[in-house]
Amino acid sequence: MNDIIVGVSAAGAATDAAVAWAANRAKATGASLRLVHVVDEAIPATGDAELLLAAQTAAQGCLDSAAATVERVTPGLAATRLLEQGSPVEVFSKLSKGAALLVVGSDWHGGKRASRRGVHSLRIAAGSHSPVAVVPDIDVSARRGVVVGVDGSEASARALAFAADEAMRTGEPLTAVHSWDVAVMVGGEYGYGVAMIASDDLQASAAELLDEALAPTEAAHPELEIRREVIAGDPVQALADAADEARLLVVGSHGRGALARFLLGSVSHGVLAHLEAPTVVVR
């Protein structure tokens, strides 16, 4: 289903940025746009009818404000409005099953002023069945390029496919980043054996892994400009550094096991906790 869902919370810069980003993407891709506000289940649980009415009225105001933003940013683009009630994480998880993309805002703004840093965007990203775009209050209009984290996993391959399609669509370069860290590799996340000790060997193996991961993308998109970055160090910092001049960052989610839909891998969690650009998490 070619449907972009954008979570609309209280009016503010974070919500405005997410709505504008989603509206621009919907217009560019021909997707339909749904604006969704969730009245938290804790409010009706109080049994206070006046409180619930006030919450619903405020929610409708948020949706109206979001619709006005859509009209201002992308005149003529139709956007449906949906007012839901329940747990925001569960509601967006359910809605994401039929969506092409879920978009939520974050009040992260690059650390230039105080931030509330709520956890809702992280929890929603972890529970989503579709790719999730977390959009910070950062102006990236003058930036170019798509950055993707590559580690050889299946989730990384799906993130690479998403990023390559996005770079092709916009005619921008794709930067593929693979960062190796001895502490991470011993834990097995990157698939190396602990016997690999020499840094030159590690760097060479990392470059080989990146080449192998990129081979299908290069074959499918021979005209795509692909830049490689193989970095010794923390993967989260490497991706943040690469994304600070990019228009978009794409990473894979590494959650696994019985609780997989409520978890993010350490790298995806890390980049969402310190956003440098709109970031898409692909399962």
Secondary structure, 3 states (H helix, E strand, C coil): CCEEEEECCCCCHHHHHHHHHHHHHHHHHCCEEEEEEEEECHHHHCCCHHHHHHHHHHHHHHHHHHHHHHHHHCCCCCEEEEEEEECHHHHHHHHHCCCCEEEEECCCCCCCCCCCCCCHHHHHHHHCCCCEEEECCCCCCCCCCEEEECCCCHHHHHHHHHHHHHHHHHCCCEEEEEEECHHHHHCCCCCCCCCCCCHHHHHHHHHHHHHHHHHHHHHHCCCCCEEEEEEECCHHHHHHHHHCCCCEEEEECCCCCCCHHHCCCHHHHHHHHCCCCCEEEEC
